[in-house]
Amino acid sequence: MPCFCFLLFTLIFAASCPAGGVKKPILQKIDSLIANGGYMVGPEDHPLAAKNAHTFFVPASTLKIVTSLGALHILGEDFHFRTEFYLAGNSDLYIKGYGDPFLTSEEIAVILQTLQQQGVGTINNIFLDADAFQLEHQADGRSETLNPYDAANSALAANFNTINFRKGTDGTISSAEAQTPTLPIMLRLGKNLPAGTHRINLTNDHQDILIHTGELFRGLQKRLGIKGRGVITGKTVPGEAKLILTHTSSQPLEQVIAGLLRFSNNFIANQLFLSCGAKEKGYPATWQKSRDVFRNFLASFGLNEQQIVMVEGSGLSRNDLITPATMVKILQAFRPYAHLLHMDKGRLIKSGTLTGVYCYAGYFPRGEDKIPFVVMLNQPKNLRDQVVNLLEKLSNTP
């Protein structure tokens, strides 16, 4: 009889404490952490929980999920960046870029080997054509610092528009990468820096972007034993130049995006953003073309400028705005590519951070299902980890 009474009491107690009653303390705790922010967990049309779901917040780097989804749709999953190579005059090499963000030392070595195999035994002057991007300014929100996250965009840039070198206590400067020769630009820009290893961007002088690319080609040319010497400078490909190679990047788009999301690379994000604009509206790429193209792309999901505003593709700008509900809608569309996100603590997740901006967006995997979530805090205190932990607990509550 006592067992029966206990069972009856348990059933009555459970009936008087519905799931909402269990979740309420979790929601109260979440709300106590948020001074200015919002969140949503679960499907956009039937969320498990939400706060300020239709209020604009600065997304920081979580915006890269939007850029990635747009690139996959606009450029296509089979897209590969290209770079063109021309010969003219006295074995002069013209290089015309179209925004490949993975024009790395390793890729350039492959290109030069291919040119060698095609019978190019001498390269004298190296001319660099970056006319495919005509940018009236650099990305909104980018600062004039040497930090790699402030690297400028260009139609033709090498090694993510950064140089990586080591400076000894005796002032000696050398490349910090085995695959990259020591370049004159490293000696020049490292002259006034302290001893140590430095990775810096090349944004202080836009010409440095082209000079660096040309010097890298020249340095690897020498390593491969290709003869020649001459100037390195920017110059438009002339009509009489002969196209000898169209190099297709070895990196498929999904791999480019995986790197972008894993390392939150602002340079890659905006190379994709600009390339999307050029794909739809033609070269040269401009910020405005890309804004227009992304506005149209987002409209295909029923989204308008009351739900999302994109002025660039990396999330550096504080003029980028999005609502939590909109981000969840994007995450639902991004589900086929969720594996491109970084797995952390069992979550597929992308963070976004600026001063006073602390965001997360991603999925809580549940077997074959993936529950989308977003946390957007635009406040002085970074409490996003506490919020996302509570949201995950809430999503596990029956």
C-alpha positions as CSV (number, residue, x, y, z in Angstrom):
1,M,0.0,0.0,0.0
2,P,2.8,2.5,0.8
3,C,4.3,1.8,-2.6
4,F,1.0,2.5,-4.3
5,C,0.6,5.8,-2.4
6,F,4.1,6.9,-3.4
7,L,3.4,6.1,-7.1
8,L,0.1,8.0,-6.9
9,F,1.9,11.0,-5.3
10,T,4.6,10.9,-8.1
11,L,2.0,10.9,-10.8
12,I,0.1,13.8,-9.3
13,F,3.3,15.8,-8.8
14,A,4.4,15.2,-12.4
15,A,1.0,16.3,-13.6
16,S,1.2,19.6,-11.6
17,C,4.7,20.4,-12.9
18,P,4.6,20.5,-16.8
19,A,7.8,20.8,-18.9
20,G,7.4,24.6,-18.9
21,G,7.7,24.5,-15.1
22,V,11.0,22.6,-15.3
23,K,12.3,25.0,-18.0
24,K,11.3,28.2,-16.3
25,P,14.2,28.4,-13.8
26,I,16.6,27.9,-16.7
27,L,15.1,30.7,-18.7
28,Q,15.1,33.0,-15.7
29,K,18.8,32.2,-15.2
30,I,19.5,32.9,-18.9
31,D,17.6,36.2,-18.7
32,S,19.6,37.3,-15.6
33,L,22.8,37.0,-17.7
34,I,21.6,39.2,-20.5
35,A,21.8,43.0,-20.2
36,N,21.6,43.6,-24.0
37,G,21.2,40.6,-26.2
38,G,19.0,37.9,-27.5
39,Y,18.9,34.2,-28.3
40,M,17.0,31.5,-30.0
41,V,17.2,27.7,-29.8
42,G,15.2,25.3,-32.0
43,P,13.5,25.9,-35.4
44,E,12.8,29.5,-36.3
45,D,9.0,28.8,-36.8
46,H,8.7,26.8,-33.5
47,P,11.6,27.6,-31.2
48,L,12.2,25.9,-27.9
49,A,13.0,29.2,-26.4
50,A,13.8,32.7,-27.6
51,K,14.4,36.3,-26.3
52,N,14.5,39.4,-28.4
53,A,14.4,37.2,-31.4
54,H,13.4,39.9,-33.9
55,T,15.8,42.6,-32.5
56,F,18.9,43.7,-34.4
57,F,22.3,42.8,-32.9
58,V,25.9,43.1,-34.2
59,P,26.8,39.5,-35.1
60,A,30.6,39.8,-35.4
61,S,32.1,36.7,-37.0
62,T,29.0,34.6,-36.8
63,L,28.1,36.5,-40.0
64,K,30.6,34.3,-41.8
65,I,28.0,31.6,-41.8
66,V,25.8,33.8,-43.9
67,T,28.7,34.6,-46.2
68,S,29.5,30.9,-46.5
69,L,26.0,29.9,-47.3
70,G,25.8,32.7,-50.0
71,A,29.1,31.6,-51.5
72,L,27.9,27.9,-51.8
73,H,24.7,29.0,-53.5
74,I,26.0,31.9,-55.7
75,L,29.4,30.5,-56.7
76,G,28.4,26.8,-56.6
77,E,29.8,23.9,-54.7
78,D,32.1,23.0,-57.6
79,F,33.6,26.5,-57.7
80,H,37.4,26.9,-57.8
81,F,39.2,30.2,-57.9
82,R,41.4,30.9,-60.9
83,T,44.6,33.0,-61.6
84,E,45.8,33.7,-65.2
85,F,49.4,33.8,-66.4
86,Y,50.5,35.5,-69.6
87,L,53.9,35.9,-71.4
88,A,54.8,39.0,-73.4
89,G,57.9,40.9,-74.5
90,N,61.2,39.5,-73.3
91,S,60.0,36.6,-71.2
92,D,57.9,38.9,-69.1
93,L,55.3,37.2,-66.9
94,Y,51.9,38.9,-66.3
95,I,49.9,37.5,-63.4
96,K,46.2,38.4,-63.3
97,G,44.3,37.6,-60.1
98,Y,40.6,37.0,-59.5
99,G,40.6,36.9,-55.7
100,D,42.0,33.5,-54.9
101,P,42.4,33.6,-51.0
102,F,44.5,30.4,-51.1
103,L,47.3,31.6,-53.3
104,T,49.9,30.2,-50.9
105,S,53.6,29.4,-51.2
106,E,52.8,25.8,-51.8
107,E,50.3,26.7,-54.5
108,I,52.7,29.1,-56.2
109,A,55.4,26.4,-56.2
110,V,53.0,24.1,-58.1
111,I,52.2,26.9,-60.6
112,L,55.9,27.6,-61.3
113,Q,56.5,23.9,-61.8
114,T,53.7,23.7,-64.3
115,L,55.1,26.7,-66.2
116,Q,58.5,24.9,-66.2
117,Q,56.9,21.8,-67.7
118,Q,55.3,24.0,-70.4
119,G,58.7,25.1,-71.4
120,V,59.0,28.4,-69.5
121,G,62.7,28.5,-68.7
122,T,63.1,32.2,-68.1
123,I,61.0,34.8,-66.2
124,N,62.3,38.4,-66.4
125,N,59.9,41.2,-65.4
126,I,57.0,40.2,-63.2
127,F,53.9,42.3,-63.7
128,L,50.9,42.0,-61.4
129,D,47.3,42.8,-62.5
130,A,44.8,43.2,-59.6
131,D,42.2,45.1,-61.7
132,A,39.5,42.5,-61.1
133,F,38.8,44.1,-57.7
134,Q,38.1,47.9,-57.8
135,L,37.5,48.7,-54.1
136,E,36.7,52.3,-53.2
137,H,37.8,51.5,-49.6
138,Q,38.8,48.6,-47.6
139,A,36.3,46.5,-45.6
140,D,34.1,48.6,-43.2
141,G,35.3,47.9,-39.7
142,R,38.9,47.1,-40.7
143,S,41.5,48.9,-38.7
144,E,44.9,50.1,-39.8
145,T,46.9,47.6,-37.7
146,L,49.5,45.0,-38.6
147,N,47.3,42.3,-37.1
148,P,46.5,39.5,-39.6
149,Y,42.7,39.9,-39.0
150,D,43.0,43.4,-40.5
151,A,44.6,42.1,-43.8
152,A,43.3,44.1,-46.8
153,N,41.5,42.5,-49.7
154,S,42.8,42.4,-53.2
155,A,42.3,40.5,-56.5
156,L,45.9,39.3,-56.2
157,A,47.4,38.6,-52.8
158,A,49.6,35.8,-51.5
159,N,49.7,33.9,-48.2
160,F,46.5,35.5,-47.0
161,N,48.1,38.9,-47.5
162,T,50.5,38.3,-44.6
163,I,54.2,37.7,-44.1
164,N,55.6,35.4,-41.4
165,F,59.2,36.0,-40.4
166,R,61.7,35.5,-37.5
167,K,64.0,38.2,-36.2
168,G,67.0,37.2,-34.2
169,T,68.5,39.2,-31.3
170,D,71.3,40.2,-33.7
171,G,68.7,41.7,-36.1
172,T,68.9,38.9,-38.6
173,I,65.6,38.3,-40.4
174,S,64.5,35.1,-42.0
175,S,61.3,33.4,-43.1
176,A,59.5,31.6,-40.4
177,E,58.2,29.0,-42.9
178,A,60.2,26.4,-44.7
179,Q,57.9,26.7,-47.8
180,T,58.5,30.4,-48.1
181,P,61.8,32.0,-49.0
182,T,63.1,35.0,-47.1
183,L,61.9,38.0,-49.1
184,P,63.1,41.6,-49.4
185,I,59.8,42.8,-48.0
186,M,60.4,40.9,-44.8
187,L,63.7,42.6,-44.3
188,R,62.2,46.0,-45.0
189,L,59.1,45.7,-42.8
190,G,60.8,43.8,-40.0
191,K,63.6,46.4,-39.6
192,N,62.0,48.3,-36.7
193,L,60.3,45.3,-35.0
194,P,61.7,43.6,-31.9
195,A,63.3,40.2,-31.9
196,G,60.9,37.3,-32.1
197,T,58.5,35.7,-34.6
198,H,56.1,38.0,-36.4
199,R,53.1,37.5,-38.6
200,I,51.9,40.8,-40.0
201,N,49.6,42.0,-42.7
202,L,50.5,44.2,-45.7
203,T,47.8,46.9,-45.5
204,N,49.9,50.0,-44.7
205,D,50.8,50.4,-48.4
206,H,48.5,48.7,-51.0
207,Q,51.5,48.4,-53.3
208,D,53.1,46.1,-50.8
209,I,50.4,43.6,-51.5
210,L,51.5,43.3,-55.1
211,I,55.2,43.6,-54.3
212,H,55.0,40.8,-51.8
213,T,53.2,38.5,-54.3
214,G,55.8,39.3,-57.0
215,E,58.7,38.7,-54.6
216,L,57.2,35.4,-53.6
217,F,57.0,34.3,-57.2
218,R,60.6,35.5,-57.8
219,G,61.9,33.7,-54.7
220,L,60.3,30.4,-55.6
221,Q,61.4,30.9,-59.2
222,K,65.0,30.9,-58.0
223,R,64.4,27.8,-55.8
224,L,63.2,25.9,-58.9
225,G,66.2,27.1,-61.0
226,I,64.1,29.2,-63.4
227,K,66.4,31.8,-64.9
228,G,65.6,35.5,-65.2
229,R,65.6,38.9,-63.5
230,G,63.8,42.2,-63.8
231,V,61.4,44.5,-62.1
232,I,58.3,43.6,-60.0
233,T,55.4,46.0,-60.3
234,G,51.7,46.4,-60.9
235,K,50.6,46.5,-64.5
236,T,47.5,45.7,-66.5
237,V,47.8,42.7,-68.9
238,P,48.3,44.2,-72.4
239,G,46.3,42.9,-75.3
240,E,49.3,41.4,-77.1
241,A,50.2,39.2,-74.1
242,K,49.7,35.4,-74.6
243,L,47.7,33.4,-72.1
244,I,49.8,30.4,-71.2
245,L,48.1,29.1,-68.1
246,T,44.9,29.4,-66.2
247,H,45.6,28.0,-62.8
248,T,42.6,26.5,-60.9
249,S,43.0,26.5,-57.2
250,S,43.5,23.1,-55.6
251,Q,41.2,24.1,-52.8
252,P,37.5,23.2,-53.5
253,L,35.0,25.7,-52.2
254,E,33.9,23.6,-49.2
255,Q,37.5,23.3,-48.1
256,V,38.0,27.1,-48.4
257,I,34.9,27.6,-46.3
258,A,36.0,25.0,-43.7
259,G,39.2,27.0,-43.3
260,L,37.3,30.3,-43.1
261,L,35.0,29.0,-40.4
262,R,37.7,27.1,-38.4
263,F,40.1,30.1,-38.2
264,S,37.6,32.9,-38.6
265,N,39.6,34.4,-41.4
266,N,38.3,37.9,-42.3
267,F,40.4,38.0,-45.5
268,I,39.0,34.8,-46.9
269,A,35.4,35.9,-45.9
270,N,35.6,39.1,-47.9
271,Q,37.4,37.5,-50.9
272,L,34.3,35.2,-51.1
273,F,31.9,38.1,-50.5
274,L,33.5,40.2,-53.3
275,S,33.7,37.2,-55.7
276,C,30.0,36.5,-55.2
277,G,29.3,40.1,-56.4
278,A,31.5,39.7,-59.4
279,K,30.0,36.3,-60.3
280,E,26.5,37.8,-60.6
281,K,27.3,41.4,-61.8
282,G,30.6,41.0,-63.6
283,Y,34.1,42.1,-62.9
284,P,35.5,44.3,-61.5
285,A,34.3,43.3,-58.0
286,T,33.1,46.2,-55.8
287,W,31.5,46.3,-52.3
288,Q,28.3,47.7,-53.7
289,K,27.9,44.9,-56.2
290,S,28.3,42.3,-53.5
291,R,25.9,44.0,-51.1
292,D,23.3,44.0,-53.9
293,V,23.9,40.4,-54.7
294,F,23.7,39.3,-51.1
295,R,20.5,41.3,-50.6
296,N,18.9,39.4,-53.5
297,F,20.2,36.1,-52.3
298,L,18.8,36.7,-48.8
299,A,15.5,37.8,-50.3
300,S,15.2,34.3,-51.8
301,F,14.8,33.1,-48.2
302,G,12.2,35.7,-47.5
303,L,14.6,38.0,-45.7
304,N,14.8,41.7,-46.0
305,E,16.7,44.7,-44.5
306,Q,14.5,44.7,-41.4
307,Q,16.0,41.3,-40.6
308,I,19.6,41.4,-41.8
309,V,22.0,44.1,-43.1
310,M,25.3,43.1,-44.6
311,V,27.9,45.8,-45.6
312,E,30.7,43.3,-45.8
313,G,31.2,39.5,-45.4
314,S,33.5,39.0,-42.4
315,G,31.5,40.5,-39.5
316,L,34.2,43.1,-38.8
317,S,31.8,46.0,-39.3
318,R,29.4,47.2,-36.5
319,N,27.1,48.2,-39.3
320,D,26.4,44.5,-40.0
321,L,23.2,43.6,-38.2
322,I,21.0,40.5,-37.9
323,T,18.2,39.2,-35.6
324,P,18.5,35.9,-33.7
325,A,15.5,34.6,-35.6
326,T,17.2,35.4,-39.0
327,M,20.4,33.7,-37.9
328,V,18.4,30.5,-37.0
329,K,16.8,30.6,-40.4
330,I,20.2,30.8,-42.0
331,L,21.4,27.9,-39.8
332,Q,18.4,25.8,-41.0
333,A,19.5,26.4,-44.6
334,F,23.1,25.7,-43.7
335,R,22.3,22.2,-42.2
336,P,23.7,20.3,-45.3
337,Y,27.1,22.1,-44.6
338,A,27.0,21.9,-40.8
339,H,30.1,19.6,-40.9
340,L,32.1,22.6,-42.1
341,L,31.7,24.2,-38.6
342,H,34.2,23.5,-35.8
343,M,33.2,20.9,-33.3
344,D,33.7,22.1,-29.7
345,K,32.4,20.4,-26.6
346,G,30.1,18.3,-28.8
347,R,28.7,21.4,-30.5
348,L,29.1,22.5,-34.1
349,I,29.8,26.2,-33.4
350,K,31.0,29.5,-34.7
351,S,31.9,32.3,-32.4
352,G,31.9,36.1,-33.0
353,T,33.8,38.6,-31.0
354,L,34.3,42.3,-31.0
355,T,34.7,44.7,-28.1
356,G,31.3,44.5,-26.3
357,V,30.1,41.9,-28.8
358,Y,30.0,38.2,-27.8
359,C,28.1,35.7,-30.1
360,Y,27.7,32.1,-30.8
361,A,25.8,30.3,-33.6
362,G,25.6,26.7,-34.5
363,Y,24.0,23.4,-33.6
364,F,23.5,21.0,-30.7
365,P,23.8,17.5,-32.4
366,R,21.0,15.1,-31.3
367,G,21.6,11.8,-33.1
368,E,20.8,12.5,-36.7
369,D,19.2,15.8,-35.9
370,K,20.9,19.2,-35.3
371,I,19.2,21.8,-33.2
372,P,20.1,25.3,-34.3
373,F,21.0,27.9,-31.7
374,V,22.2,31.5,-31.6
375,V,23.4,33.7,-28.7
376,M,24.0,37.4,-29.4
377,L,25.3,39.5,-26.6
378,N,26.0,43.2,-27.3
379,Q,27.0,44.1,-23.8
380,P,30.2,44.7,-21.8
381,K,30.2,41.3,-20.0
382,N,31.1,38.2,-22.0
383,L,28.7,35.7,-20.6
384,R,28.0,33.8,-23.8
385,D,29.5,30.5,-22.5
386,Q,27.1,30.5,-19.5
387,V,24.2,31.3,-21.8
388,V,24.9,28.6,-24.4
389,N,25.5,26.0,-21.6
390,L,22.0,26.8,-20.2
391,L,20.5,26.7,-23.7
392,E,22.0,23.3,-24.3
393,K,20.6,22.1,-20.9
394,L,17.2,23.5,-21.9
395,S,17.3,21.8,-25.3
396,N,17.8,18.5,-23.4
397,T,14.9,19.1,-21.1
398,P,11.8,17.1,-22.1
